[in-house]
Amino acid sequence: MQLRDAVGDALTNRQEFLRTAGERREDGSYVVERRGADSTGNSAVFDSFDAARRLFDRLPDAFTAEDLGTAGYTGSRRHMLVRHFAEHPAFPCTLASRNPLRAEKQDTEAPTEAVASD
């Protein structure tokens, strides 16, 4: 019984960020939810973490909650996903603005350099 519990704990991994959390479940699914939320209305369930990655890859270089609406997400889940992609280190993007909420993908091919402007 201890071994089964240990295996279950190893397969379930939860990461909490500033506003969101991601959980890899035993069945392979990946759940994004508002940090500290207590209802399923504040979550999005993917078949796997790779499915969340594929959604991210399909988004434009700069994206908003509206772009996630075209993928079938509605209401506050769209905003939650924008924030999760910006918070999770596996998704190379940052929040570009808060109002309207907009994220921008970062170039992972080349190192980023600061450009001075006069």
Secondary structure, 3 states (H helix, E strand, C coil): CHHHHHHHHHHCEEEECCCEEEEECCCCCEEEEECCCCCHHHEEEECCHHHHHHHHHHCCCEEEHHHHHCCCCCCHHHHHHHHHHHHCCCCCEEEEEECCEEEEECCCCCCCCCCCCC
